Amino acid sequence: MNRFIDKYDLTFPIPHDKTGEIRDLYKIGPLPSTVFINSEGKIERTIIGAQSLERLEEYLQEIIPNP
């Protein structure tokens, strides 16, 4: 995960739910799961299961706001 963060110089928080609080709040099932949240705080997509860095990048590009 840190390679992806470093490669794209991401500055937004990428939290890890160590207590399961967020998992329970958003009813996330099997792990790993990835939740993409847009700049308004709306969940855009939830992905269940492992993903390649390339696929994660594709999903991220779909929700990045256009300048």
Secondary structure, DSSP 8 states (H G I E B T S, - for coil): -HHHHHHTT--S-----SSSHHHHHTT--SSSEEEEE-TTS-EEEEEES---HHHHHHHHHHHS---
